[in-house]
Amino acid sequence: MNEARRLIEEIVTNVAPNATVIGVEEQHDGYRVSVTGTSGVVADCELPRDAVKAAGRWREARARLAVTLKRCADDVDAPIPDGRG
C-alpha cells in the first residue's frame, strides 16, 4: 500500500502542483483516492489495482493513470482571477 500511495502522490504532485492527496483507501479491487486543492473541495476517484500496479512498471500505464488523476485534481483546483476580465 505504501508503494501505491507514494506513486499516486508523486503523480498528483507532477500533474497538479496545487492539489494534495489527502487519502488513499485500499479496496478489494483498487484504490479510492481523495484529493483537495485551492478551492477547498475534496474529489474522489477510483483507481483499479491493476492500473496502479502497471503504472509502477510501464511509462504508458503511468501516463494513463496520470490522466485520470489530473481529471480528479482539476475538480478541486479553483482558477485564480488575474484581473484581465
TAURMO-V139843 format. One record per residue. N is the residue number from 0. RES is the residue in one small letter. SS is DSSP state (a for helix, b for strand, c for the rest). PSI is psi in radians with two decimals (* if undefined). D_FIRST is the distance of its C-alpha to the first C-alpha in Angstrom with 2 decimals. Layout:
N_RES_SS_PSI_D_FIRST, N_RES_SS_PSI_D_FIRST
This chain:
0_m_c_-0.75_0.00, 1_n_a_-0.67_3.82, 2_e_a_-0.76_5.39, 3_a_a_-0.77_5.11, 4_r_a_-0.78_6.10, 5_r_a_-0.74_8.60, 6_l_a_-0.82_9.90, 7_i_a_-0.80_10.52, 8_e_a_-0.71_12.13, 9_e_a_-0.78_14.12, 10_i_a_-0.79_15.43, 11_v_a_-0.77_16.46, 12_t_a_-0.67_18.19, 13_n_a_-0.70_20.01, 14_v_a_-0.36_21.19, 15_a_c_1.43_21.93, 16_p_c_-0.40_22.62, 17_n_c_0.00_23.80, 18_a_c_2.67_20.65, 19_t_b_2.33_17.77, 20_v_b_2.13_14.32, 21_i_b_-0.12_14.68, 22_g_b_2.45_11.86, 23_v_b_1.92_8.76, 24_e_b_2.11_8.98, 25_e_b_2.24_7.22, 26_q_c_3.06_10.48, 27_h_c_-0.84_12.19, 28_d_c_0.17_12.80, 29_g_b_-2.63_10.54, 30_y_b_2.46_9.36, 31_r_b_2.07_11.97, 32_v_b_2.28_12.30, 33_s_b_2.28_15.06, 34_v_b_2.48_17.12, 35_t_b_2.85_20.33, 36_g_c_-2.66_23.10, 37_t_c_-0.35_26.73, 38_s_c_-0.22_27.99, 39_g_c_-0.05_26.03, 40_v_c_2.59_24.93, 41_v_b_2.29_21.41, 42_a_b_2.52_20.33, 43_d_b_2.55_17.61, 44_c_b_2.65_16.58, 45_e_b_2.29_14.90, 46_l_b_2.19_13.05, 47_p_b_2.45_13.24, 48_r_a_-0.76_10.39, 49_d_a_-0.64_13.00, 50_a_a_-0.71_13.81, 51_v_a_-0.74_10.50, 52_k_a_-0.77_10.47, 53_a_a_-0.61_14.15, 54_a_a_-0.43_13.94, 55_g_c_-0.23_12.41, 56_r_c_-0.56_15.57, 57_w_c_2.36_18.38, 58_r_a_-0.74_20.12, 59_e_a_-0.72_21.44, 60_a_a_-0.64_18.15, 61_r_a_-0.69_16.87, 62_a_a_-0.71_20.16, 63_r_a_-0.72_19.81, 64_l_a_-0.66_16.43, 65_a_a_-0.67_18.14, 66_v_a_-0.77_21.03, 67_t_a_-0.80_19.06, 68_l_a_-0.58_17.35, 69_k_a_-0.73_20.83, 70_r_a_-0.73_22.45, 71_c_a_-0.80_20.20, 72_a_a_-0.56_20.89, 73_d_a_-0.47_24.57, 74_d_c_-0.28_24.88, 75_v_c_-0.02_24.25, 76_d_c_1.88_26.23, 77_a_c_2.33_29.86, 78_p_c_2.45_32.52, 79_i_c_2.08_34.57, 80_p_c_2.38_38.28, 81_d_c_0.08_40.10, 82_g_c_0.07_43.64, 83_r_c_0.07_44.72, 84_g_c_*_45.36
